[in-house]
């Protein structure tokens, strides 16, 4: 498959401009949290921990892999790669960025006069949980999906909206500021389970359909249009017209590829939510243990 993909060229495979964008984000993070943090309100104690830095930079690596490496090109050829891309972009990246940005930066962002009331509304649990899962399900309705694959503007806008909704969805369970950390541990557990349930219909639609659903992966004209989102126009013009469709680059049938994509999305979502639940239980247990066994403050003197 790799040799066949070479016909699309270096820019389509490695997206050098997007690499520079991700590199710029990483440099800005380093400067803002490091040498220049004092100029925007940070202090010596506000320096990010090693764990925070690792989490943020891993998020940047994942961001480039899913949107700048050959994975992005393959996401327009096989639904399996598209769903893998979606899972990493909307589940892993928001969590790592939320954890990777120091609290004082989040406070600078969130407490802006316009930003705070909007986030205060959207991060209410019912709204947050319905926003992402509703948009995710809407996105995968075949006519909507095919439309987003036919236009660079529609594709970019839908990606950014879903990414924003993903950040909102995770805020109630891992908010960096206390105002949005409204839920008790037990409610957080139900919230995570609710997310797992609400995303299931979209995955089930893809897994159990007995025919290929999306023209972007089946029809030659729609497929070429989808490829134009990541392949330069001059390269597409030079590609031989005998290319019949995405199945030329896939070892799977269209239906098997579609079903595998849905399964991968569901599995990766379950793994992500299991990790979140583990962290909630651990924090809950630790807090209860500290309440049950407080550190003694008045220790009698021994003579």
Secondary structure, 3 states (H helix, E strand, C coil): CHHHHHHHCHHHHHCHHHHHHHHHHHHHHHHHHCCCHHHHCCCHHHCCCHHHHHHHHHHHHHHHHHHCCHHHHHHCCCHHHHHHHHHHHHHHHHHHHHHHCCHHHHHHHHCCHHHHHHHHHHCCHHHHHHHHHHHHHHHCCHHHHHHHCCCHHHHHHHHHHHHHHHHHHHHHHHCCCHHHCCCCHHHHHHHHHHHHHHCHHHHHHHHHCCCCCCHHHCCHHHHHHHHCCCCCHHHHHHCCCCCCCHHHHCCCCHHHHHHHHHHHHHHHHHHHHHHHHHHHHHHHHHHHHHHHCCCCCCCCCCC
